[in-house]
């Protein structure tokens, strides 16, 4: 079946190349021609549009409103817009403009009347304005990207220079490193040339588009066209480079040498995958790009390959086994891309794009600094393998345009590939109970596979003052996951002094077989009962209609409606969420040729991450005890009557712990399969009895742009977004609410609690003071009791979360032009409040989400981004990039040194607790009620072009070596955003990267 799917995808891609018009490189161009003296539209003017790089040439006349429009253009090359001399107007010199995929760029030509001596104030050509719609967006072009100091050529890291984008706190190390509009980074929709590039299991980018395959990158924050969707939040769209008639390219090498050049820091850094690395970290990169013509003016190619190797030394600190040594891990990135463009006729352009990514993150054992006793035999690799193939074409007629595409994508994510192969994991403890070392398997499985086929079609028709577009966008994904615990068993064993001594001298080569061969005492033995792949499909349908109405030469109204359907909403007891009609309105008024006023309003529908359903399958069971619990919940009205419980349950992964005294007495994995029906779970999931609703947002925006000169554009935008149907967790078997007796937190009682000899004693005393509820007491208040084969917590993902975002954005963008400087300045004043931050977010107390509504983990109040480009002499570019942000929210949690536990209400830990930070809060503290201090980072980039071909570069990140406790990409588990309440001293767990250096050399032609 898998081979059949691939063959079908290849066939469809080939068919699209031959006959199907496509979207992937499609772009538009709107040209406005005005009389420079009167500002009136200049009608019936011959406008010459050429693209020397591709041989494109078209001459069109402006209409009665002084406008002309081309759709279905390729993004290849650079377009030159000019007019010839006429009886009425002087000729206009060619003006250059580059196009962005899936967007209609605009340019205004101000023509000088013949024989008139007038003074034209401002610029004669206006290209920096959005004169088409109300889209709130910002872009970084190739010239800006190559001048910016960017670590490891990682384009995503550069997006924090744009408004509405901040570095994010994610909920696992590899989570997306940016947040748009303050929301979870997993909610962002990533596109390449307008086509899907999302890892759809959790979210985030599928193929990590490198700098060498990025012509420009755009962040769409609000009020974008109905052609974009599948998110209630923001979009990142890459426009890829292409070949032209002129052969061009580069070969480069990049080095991050690390210490001793880098500044020292007691806190770990993060590599490009989001995982922690130490001071030994080094990075080596090399690659090349080549573009040109296969047949002049007809067929073009562009190929890019980039290789990255990270080196990181970690310490294996296992003195009880006589081991104190180091191991070296190497991350490897192979990113290859190809784009082919062919001008079939003057109107038709065909295109083929391919991307292959092979990323391996090695975990060799050990850790940063001392204390980590994981040996190499328990090491693992994380593999991320992405393949995308897209075939496309575009038609650019005078009145008609048509585009469509087919893309096949495959993504495999093996999160814990055991370096030593299958086998048991063994945690070794000494006679005192201390962990001496960990050997064998990583202890878990997570190997997911996603295969996706996407097809898109859009028909455009000009009719008088109207430009109509009808579109369809369909994505079908097939998922499977091999996950859960270790099918060969995980052991915790207690060794005698003699047994421990017999293992000394084995060094880093110690294995699980060496330990199990001693037949030690077993403290715990756990086996995964169902090591099988399972999953389901997801189909995303979208149809849209849009009318761009040119009401007058200065006023454009765009009215559209989009309908989305996500097949995951029909899982469980649901029938599917079909009511996703999203109307949108955009108004663009141009008071004069140099300014634009915009207003946008609309509904934007998102999709569900497949993990919502996958978690409900994986952590599910059909044991009789569990079905009995669900039946009781149904009889109490907590599950709707009439729901067939078989529709919401599934034989998912389940780990059991059969008792055994020694290793030889432990049953084999095959012998414990009968325990499934009797095993009890701390938490189980079910599919939603009522199905799921698609998330959506109401978005409003208003803005003003003014092009002060030919190179300086000023703007102000205000945006508002209110989102609903966000995913969160509800415990159907939640205990009754519990409120700690805050009055008991007197200095005397706190001192008494802190003086207790251990946490058990401390927790018991806290219970007598009404500060803590025991788990037994909490369980007694649950709707149904825990039984054999059942679960304590019975959770379901619900789509009832909400958020509200408001922002004011001020921008000033100065292009270089003929000057020796340029800059980009932006200030964002914003606020995001929500009652869920992630799909595994739960209420701290008895499903009471009213007390959870507060600042998002990625909320900022003030963000100032300042980037300056200086060109003091020929060939030299200096770039200074500053980022200044107010601090992120802090969640105040209980201190076990006072309460004896962090689980004050006794409801127990939840799946994902360590990732999301769902712990109870300090008595009296609301969610995210404190703030970290401001952060300030200044980066410096130097580029010098030697002999017009060889570029030498040096980047310094965090030039002033600031100790930033906020404002950097981080994982929630190591963030400073969780602190003890009650006035406890601040504990710094992490910091933004210290001062670091990067050096490069490139040959460009």
N, C-alpha and C positions, 0 to 999 in steps of 0.2 A: 504493500500500500504506500509506503514511504517513497519507493522508487517511482510509483505511478504519479504521486503528487509532484515530484520533482520534474518528471517528464512533461506533465501538464503545464507546469510553470514555465519551462523552457519553450514549449510550443506557443504559449500565449505571448511570451516576450518576443519571440520571433515574428509572430503575427502582427504585434504592435509595431515592430520596426518596419514591416512592409506596408501596412495599410492603415493602422489606427492612429489618428492624430492624438497628440499627447501633451501633457501639462508640464513635465518635469523641468524643462528649461524655459517655459513660457513666461513672457513678461510683456508689459504694455508701455506705451509712451504717449503722453498727451502734450501737445504743443499749442500754446496760446500766443497769438500774434496781435500786438497792440500798437497804436499810434503813440510814439513817445511824446508828442506835443500835447495831444488832447486826452490820451488815455483810453480812447475809444477803440473798439475792435477793428482790426485791419482785415477786411474780407478780400477774398479772391487773390491772395498772395501766394506765389509759388514758393513752397518750402522744400528744400533739398535735404534729404536724410540719407547719409552714407555711413558705412561701416568698413573702413579700409582693411580691417583685420579679417573680414569674411567676404569682402566683395559685394556687400549689400548696397543697393542704391535705389532710392524711391523719390519721386517728385510728386508732391500732393499740393492741392490748393486749400487754403483756409476757408472755412464756411462763413456764413453771414455773421456768426458770433466770433469770428476770428480764431476758431478752434480747428484742430485736426487731430485725429487719434489713430494709432496703430496698435493692434493687439497681436498676440501670437508670435512675438519677436523672440529670438534666441538671446540669451544673456552673454553670448560670446562677443569678444572684442569691445570696442568703444564706438558709440554713435556720435556723429558730427551733424549738427543742425545748423543750417545756413539758409539765406535767401539771396536771390540774385537781384540786381538793380532793376527797377521798373519805372514807369512814368510817374508813379506816386512816391516811391520810397527808395532811399539809398540801399545798397546791398548790405546784408548783415554777415559779418565774418563768422566762420564756423565755430560753434560752441560745442564742447565735448560733454557727454553724459554717459555714465555706465548704468546698466539696468539691474534691478534686483528681481530674483525669481518670484513669480506669483504676485507681482505688484505693478501698478501703472505709475511710473515716474512722470514728473511734469517739469516743463521748462517754459518760460515766458520770454519771447523776443520783443523788444521795444524798438520799433523801426523809426529811423529819422526821415521825416518828409523831405522830398527833393526841393532844393532851392530855399529852404528855411534855415535861418540862423537862430538856433535855440540852445538853451543850456539844459542839458539833461542831468537832473540830480539823481544821485544814487547810481545803481547799476543798470546797464543796458540789457543784461541777460540775467534772468532770475532762475536758478536751478535748485536752490536749497529748500524750497517750500513744498509741502504736501498740498497741492491745489486740486486734489481729486476727492478725498473722502475725510473721515474723522479719525482715522487710525492714530493711536498714540503708540509710537514706536521709536526706536533709535538703532543706529547701525554703526558698525566698525568696518571700514573698507580695508583692502589689502595693504595700502600704504600705511594706514594707521596701525594695523595689526603688526606689521613687520617692524615698525619703529618702537612699539611698546615693549617694555621689559615684561616678557611672559615666561614663566617657569616651564621648561620642557616643551615649548611650542604648543602648550595646551590652550586652545582657543577658549574653552569654557571659563578658564581662570581669568580671561581678559574681560568677560562680560560684566564684572563688577564695576567697570568704568562707566556703565550706562545707567541712566535713572531707572528706578523701580527694581533694580537687581542688587542683591546683597549675597555675600558668602553665607552659606546655610549651616545650621546644625541639623545633621541628618540622624536617622535612627538605625543605621548600621554603617560600618566604615565606608563601604563603597557607594553609599547614597549620593545622589547628585550634589555637587558642591555649591550650587547656587539656588537661591530662592527668588521667585518673581512675585512682586506684590506681597511679600511676607509669608507666602503660603508654603506648604510642604513641597520640597523640590521634586517629589514624585508626581506632582500634579501637572508639571510642565509638559507641553507637547513639543517633541523634538522632530524637526523636518530637515531633509536634504532636498534642495530644489523643490520644495513643496510636497515631497513624498515622505511617508512615515519612516522614522528612524528611532522608534521607541522600543526599549526592552519592556514588553508588555506584561511580564510576570509581576514585577514590583513597580517598575517605572524607571525613568532615567534613559540615558542615551544608549543606543544599541551599538552602532559603529562610532568610535570616538574620532570624529573628523579632525584631522591634524591641520596645522597651519598651512602646510604645503598644498592642501586641497580645499582651501577656503579663499574665495575671492572676496566675499563679504559675509558678515553674520548680522542678523537682525533680531532684536527682541521686540515682540509685539505684546504690549501690556494691556491694552484696552481698546474697545470700539473698532475691532478689525472686521474685515469683510466676511460675509457668510460663506465664502469659499474656505475659510479656516474654521476649525472646530475641534471637537473631541477633548476639550478642556474648558473648565469653568474659570481658568486662570490665564497664564501667559504662554507664549509660543516662542521657540527659538528656531529660526529658519536659516540654514546655510545656503548660500549661493556658491556653486563650485566654479573653478576656473576652467578655461577652455583653450584650445589651440587656435592660432590665427595664421595668417599668411607668413608672418615672420617667426622664424625659429627662436624660441626663448626657453629659458629654464634656469636651473640652479643645482649645485651640489653643495652640501653643507656638512659640517661636523660641529657638535655642541658638547661642552663639558661642564659638569658641575662638580668641582673637585672636592667640595666638603671641607672638613677640617684639615689643616689649621687655619685656612683662610676664613671659613665661616666662623661667626661668633659662637662661643660656647653657650649652652642653655641646659638647665636641669630638666627641661620638659621635652618630650618627643616631638619630632616633626611628623608630617604626613607626606607619603609619596603620592604620585599621581593617581593611584588607585584608592587613596583615602586611608591606607593602613599606616600605623605608627612605625617610624624608623628612628634610629639613633644618630649620634654624631659621626659615626663611621660612614654614613650614607654617601654614595657617589653615583653620578649619572653620566652615561655616555650615549650620545645620539649621533646618528648620521642618516643621510637620505639624499634623494635627488628628485627633481621634477623636470619634465621635458614636454614642451608643447610646440606644435607646428602644423603645417599643412601636408596632408597626403596628396591632395590634388588642389592646386591653388584656386581660391574662391569657391571651392566645392566641399572638400572633405578635410576635417581637422581632427587632431588627436591631442590629448593631454594625459600624461601618466605621472603618478607620484608614488614614491615609496619612502617610508620613514621607519627607522629601527631605533628602539630605545632599550638600553640595558641599565637597570638599577642594581647597585651592589650594596648590601647591608650586612654588617657583622653583628651577630647577637651572642649573648652570653648564656651558656648552659651552666647553671649553678646548682649542682647536686652534691654537696659535700658529704652527705650521708652515704653516697655511693662512691665516694672518692673521686668525683668528677667536678672539675672547674675548668671549663674550656670554652672555646668559641666556635661558632659555626657561621658560615656565610651563605646568605640567600641571594638569589638573583631574579629580578623581575625582567620579563622580556615582552616588548611590544613590537609586533610586525603589522604595519598598516600600509596596505597597497590599494591604490585607486586608479581607475581608468575612465576617461570620458572621450567618446567619439561623437562628432557632429558632422552631418552631411546636409548640404543645401541641395535638396532634390530639384526644386524650382525656385523662382524668385519668391514664391509664397510659402513653400513647404520646407521645413527643416526637420530632419530626423536626428535622433540622439540615442546613445547607449551609454549607460553608466554602470560601473561595477566597483564595489568596495569589499575588501577582505581584511578582517581584523583577527589577529591571533595574539591574545594577551594572556600571559602566565604570571601569576603572583606567587612566589615561592615562600612558604613558611617552613624554614629548615629546622625548627626547634629553638629552644632558648627564648630569650627575650631581651628587652632593653635594660641594661644594668643587671644587677644581681637578683637572685630570688626566684628565677624561672627555671624549673627543673624538668622541662619537657625535652626529652632526648630526640635525636634525629629520626629514630624509628617511628616516632609519632608525628613526624612532620607531614606536611601536605602542600599541594598546589591548588591554587584557584585558577581555573581556566575560563576565559571568556572568548568564545569563538563566534564571530559575526561574519555573515556573507549577505550582501545585497546586490541584486542585479535589476536594473530598471531600463526599460526600453520606452522611448518617447518620441513624439513628433509634434510640430506646431504649424498651424496655418495662419498666415497673416494676410487676410484679404482687406479690401477697402471697406466693405460693409459686413462681411462675415469673418468670424474667427472660430476655430474649433481646436480643442486640445484634449488629450487623453493619455493614459499611461498604464503600463503593467509593471509591477515590481514583485519580485520574489525575494524573500528574506529568510534566513535561517540563523538562529541564535542558540548556542548551547552554553549553559552556565554550570560548570562543575565546581561547586564552591569548596569542596573538601576532598580532592583526589589524593588518596593515601600514597605517599612516596614509597612506602614499603609494601604496598599492595594490600589485599584483604587480610583480615585476621583480627584477633581480639585486641582490645586496649587494656592495659594494666596500670592502675595507679598503685604505686608501692608506698606502704607506710612502715615506719620504724616501730619498735616496741612501745614508744611513747605516744604513738598516734600521729606524728608529724609525717607529712608527705615527703618521701625521699626522692621520688622521680616518677615520670610518666613515660611509658614505652608502648609501642604497638600502633594501633590504628588511631586516627584522629577522634574516633568515638561517635561519629554521626555520618549521615549521608545527605547530600543535597545536590542532585544532578538533574537540572531541568533542560528541556528542549522545547523550543518554540519555532514553528514553521509558519510563515505568513505569506499570503498572496494579496496584493492590493491592485485594484484597477480604478482609474479615475477618468471622467469624461466631462468636458465643459463646452457648451455651444454658445457663441456670442453673435449678436445681430444688432447692427446699427439701424435705427429707424427714426429719421428726423432728429429730434432733440433727445431721443432715448437710446440707451445702449443696454440691451437685455442680455443676461447670462443665465443659462440653465445648466446645472451641474449635478453629477453623481459621483460619490466616492465610497467604495466598498472595500473593506478589509476583512479577511477571514484568517484566523489564527488557530493552529492546533497545538495544544500544550500537553506535555507529559512530565511528571516529576518522579524521580526515584529519591525518596527522602525518608527521614526518620532517624532512629537510633542505629546502633551497630548490630547487624544480623549475626555476627560472630561473637558477640558478647563483650561487655565492658566489665572488668573486674576491679574491685578495690580489695587489696590483699594486705594482711598484716604479717610482716616477716619477723622472725626471731633474730637476735643479735648474730647468731651463727649463720643463718641464711643470708642476712644482709652482708656479712663479711665475705661470704663466698662469691658475692657479685662484684666486689671491689676489684679493680684491675681490668674489668672488661672495657672501661672507657665509653666513648661515644657509640661503640658498636653494640651495646647492650640491647637485647630484643625482648619481646613479650615471651617468646618461647623459653628464653633463659630463665625467666622468673617463674612462669607456670610450671616448668620442669621441676621446681623445688617442692611442688605440692603444698603451698602455704595455706594458712588460714584465710578464709574469705569473709570479708566484712560486708561486701555487697556484690551482687552479680545481676546484671541487667541485659536482656536480650530483646532485640527488635523482632516482632512476630511477622511482620509483613514487608519484607524488603522488595517491593514490587513497584513498577512504574504505573501511574494512573493519572488521569487528567481528563479534560474536556475541551471543547472548542469555544471560540468566541468570534462572533460575526458582528461587525460594526457597519451599519448602513447610514448613508447620509445623502439627502437630495436637497437641492437649494435652487432658489430663483432670485435674481437680483436685477433691479432696474436702476441704472445710473441716468438720471434725468437732468439734462442741462437746461435749467429753467431760464437762465439768462447767461450772458457771457461771464458774469461774476458769481453766479449762484448755481451750485450743483447739489442735488438731493439724491442720495442713494438709498433706495428702499429694498429690503430683502427679507426673505424668510428661509430658514433652514430647518430640516427635520432630521433627527438622529434617532437611531435605535441600536441598543446594545443587547445582544442575546444573553449576556450573563444576568440581566435583570429577571429572566424567566426561570432561573435556578431556584431550587427549593420548592416552596408552595406557590410561587408567583406565576403569573401569566405573561409577564413581560411588560416593560414600561414603554408604551407606544405614544404617550402623550408628550412628545418633546418637540413641539413647534416653537421655533425661536425667531421671532420677528426682530429686525434691526433697522435702524434709521441713522443716516449720516448726512449732515449738512456742512457744506464747505462754501463760505462766502469770501470773495476776494475784493475788499474795498478798493484796492488799487493793485498795480502789478507787483508790488513788493511785499504784500502782506496777505495773510489768510486767517480767517476766523472759522473755527471748527466746532461742531457739536455732534455728539454721538449718543445713542441710547439703544439698548438691545438686550436680548436674552442669549446666553451662551451655555451650551450643554456639554458636559464632560462625559467621560467613560469610567467604567470600573476597572481597577487593576485586577488582573486575574488572581492575584494572591488572596483576594477576599473570598473567592470560591475555593481556591486550592487549600487554604488553611482550614476551611470548613469541611473539606474532604479528608485532609491528612489527619486532623485531630478528632476524628469522628469514630463512632463505633455502633454496631448493631447488637451489642450484648443485651441479653434479656433484662438484666438489672437496669441498664440505661434506658431501654425502651419503657420499662415500668416507671422510671422517674419522669420521663417525658409525658407519659399518660397522666400522671398525677398533676404535672404542671398544666396540662390541657384541661383537666377537670377543674382546676382553680382559675381558669381563664387567662393564664399566662401564655399559653399557646392557643391560637384560635381553634374553636371547634370546627369539625369538618376537615381538618388538615390530616392527611394520611402521613403518619410519622415515618413511614418508609421513604417518603419523598424528601425528608430532611436529614436522614441518617445514611451512613456509609461505612463500610469496613475500611477504615483508614489505618495509618500507622499506629502501632501500640507497642510499648516497651513494658515487659514484665520483669519482675525481680524474684525468681524462685529461690527459696532459702537453701543453702548448702554450707557445710562446715569447712570443707577444704576443696581445693580445685578439682581433685579427682572425684569428689562426690557430687559435683555440679552436673546437672543434666545438660545434654547437648542442646543446641538450638532446635534441632528437630524434635526433641522430646518435650519441649515446653509449649508447643503450639496449642495444646488443649487448655492452657491457662487464660486464653483470650476472654472467655465468658466470665471468669471470676476476678480478673484484674480490675482494680479501681484506679480512677484517674483524679488528679488534683483539679484538672480543668479539661473539659471536652468542648468541642464546637459542634454546632449543627448548621445546616443551611437555613436560610431565613424562611420561616413558615409562610410569610407574606410576600416573598420575593424582594427585589431590590429596586430602588428608584435611581435614575441617573442624576448625578450632581448637576446643579445649574447655578448660574449667577445672573443677576441683573446688573448691567454695567452702564454707567453714565460718564460722559466726559465733555469737557469744554476747554478750548485752547485758542491761543493766538500766536502766530508766527510772523516775524518781520525780518526781511532780508535787508539789513542796513547797508551793506556793500556787496560787491560780487563775491566776497569770501566770508562775510560775517552774517550769521543767522541767529536771531534771538527768539526765544519762545517761552511761553508760560502755559501750563496745562493743569487742570484739576480733574481728578478722576475719583469715581466712587464705584465700589463693587460690593454687592450683597449676595453671598452664596448660601445655598440650601442643599439638603440631601447629601451632606458630607458623611463619610463612613466613620463609624466608631463602634465600640463593643458594648453590649448590654449583657449582664448576667441575669438569666431568667430565674436562677436559683439564688439570688442575692440575699444575704442576711439583712436583718433590720438595720436601720440607720443607727450609728453610734457617734455621739459627740463627746469628746474628752472633757473632763471637768477642769477647765482652764484655771479656775479659782484655786485649784490645788497646786498650781505651779508657783509656790512661794519659794523664796531663797532657801528657807530651812528644809523644805521637802526636796528641792533639787539637790541640796548638799547630802541629804540622807540617801537619795537614790544613787548618787554618784559614789557614795561610800560602800555600796553593796559589793560583795566579793565577786559576783559574776552576773551575767545577763539574766540567767534564769531567776535568781533571787531578786534582781532589780525589776524584772517584768512582773513577778508576783506581787511585789510591794506596790508597783504602779497600778496594778489591778485594784488593790484595796483603796487606792486614792481616786479611783474612777478615771484614771488617765489612759488605761489600756483595757481592752476587752480580749479575753482569751479566745483562741480559735474554737475551743469546745463550746463556749458561750455563743460565739457567732454562728457556729453550725446549728446550734439548737434553735436559732431564730430563722433558719432558712425554710422556704416553703416545703421542700422535700428533703428527707434524710439521705445521707450517703449510704449506699448499699453495695454489695459485691457486684462487680460488673458495671457499676455506675460511676458518677463523677460528683465531686464537691461543687465545682463551678460549672455551670452549663451556659456557655456564652454563644452569642449570635451577633454577627455583624449587622448593624442597622444603618440606614441611610437617613438619619435625622439630624445630623450635625449642621451647624450654621457658622458663618463668619461675616465680618464687615470690615472693609478696607477703604480708607480715604487717603488721598495724597495730593500734594501740591508740588509741581515740578517746575523749576526755573532752569533754563539752559542758555548757554552762549557757546556757539560753535564757530571757530575761525579756521577756515581752510588756509593752506599755505598761499596759494595763488602765486603772485609775483614777489611776495614778501619773504623774509628770512625767518619767519616764525609762524606758528599756528597754535591753537589751543582748543580744548573742550572743557567747559565748566558746567557743572550741574549741582543743584541743591534740591534735595527731596525731603519734604516734611510729610510724614506718613504715620498711620496708625492701623494696626490689624488686631482685631479681637475675634476669638473663636471659642468653641467649646469642644473642639477635637483637633489634634495636631497630626494624627496618623491613623491608619486603619486599625492599629492595635491600641488606640487610646481608649481608656475606660474612666468612668467617674470614680473618684477616690472613695466615695461613700454611698452605697446603696443606690446606684444608678441615678444619683442626683446631679444631673448635668447643669442645672441652674447655677450651681456653685462653681462650675468649671469655666464659665464664660469669662474670659480674661485675655490678656495679651498673648499673642502667638509666640512660640519659642523663637521665631525669626523676626519678630517685630522690632522695628527701629523707629525712632522718632525723627532723627536728623541724620542725613547722609550727604556729605560733601565730597564730590569727586572732581579733582583738578588735574588735567593732563596738559602739559605744555611741550611743544615741539620747537626746537631752535636749530637753525641751519647757519651757523656762523661763517663757515667757509665751504667752498665747493667740496662735496663728498662727505661732509661731517654732519651727523644728525645727533642732537642731544635731546633726550626725552626724560622729563621728570613727571612722575605720576603719583599724586597724593590721594589718599583715601582716609577721610575723617568721619567717624560714626559715633553716635551716642550708643550706650551699652545695651546689650540684650537683656531680656527679663531673666530673673532668677527665681526658681521654685524653692521655697523654704520647707525642709523636711525634718522629721524627728531624728534626734540623735540617740542611738541605742545605748550610749554611755549614760543617758538619763533615764530612758524609758525601758531599756532592756531589749527593745525591738524597734523596728521602723514600721511594723504593721500594727498600728494602734487599734484599728477596729476589728482585727482578727479575721479578715475575709480571705487572707492568703495571697500568695503571689500569683501573677497572671502570666500567661505566655507572652513573651515580648517585653516583660517588665524591665529587663536590663537595657533594652534598646530605647524604649519610649520614656522611661523614667516615671512610671505611674505610681510611685510610692505615696503613702499618705503624707499629708502636710502637717507642719508644726501646728499645734492647737492655736486657733485664732488667725492663722495666715491664710490668705486667699491664693488662688493659683497664680504663679508668676508675678508675685507682688513686689519683688525687689528688682534692682537693676545693677548690672555691671557698669564699671566706669567707661568713659569714652575710649575709643581706640584711634590711633594715628599711625599710618604707615606711609612712608615715602620711598618709592622705587626710582631707580635711575638707569636709563639705557643709553649706551653710546654705540653709534654705528659710524664706521669710516670706510668709504669706498676708495680702494687703492687701485690705481691704473684702470679705473672705470669698470673693473670686472671683479676684483677681489674685495669682499666686505669683511672687515674685522669687527667683532662686536663684544661688548662687555656689559653685563647687567648686574646691578646691585639691588637686592631686595631688602626692604626694611633698612634703608641707608643709615638711619640714626639708632638702630638696634633697640627700638622701643619694646617694652615688655607689655604686649597687648593681651589682655584677659578676655577680650571680646572681639567680634568683627572678623573672625577667620573661619574657614570651613573646618568643621569638627564633627565628631560623633558624639551622640548624647551621653554615651557611657563614660567619656572622659572629659566632658564639658565642665566649665566653671559655673554652669547655669543651675546646678543643684548644690545647695548649701544648707547647713544646719540652721534652723530658726532659733528664736529665743535670744537673739543678740550674740550668738556664738561667733568667735573670730572667723574671718574669711579664710577659706582653705583654697589655695590655688592648685589646681590639678593639671592645668595645661596652659599653653600660651601660643600666640601666633608665632610664626617662624622668626627666629632671630636673624641678624644680618647674614645674608648668603650671597654667593657669587656664582656667576655663570658666564662662560666664555665661548665664543664661536668664531668660525671662519666659514665663508661661503664664496663659491665662484658663481657669478651670475652673468648671464648672457641673453 
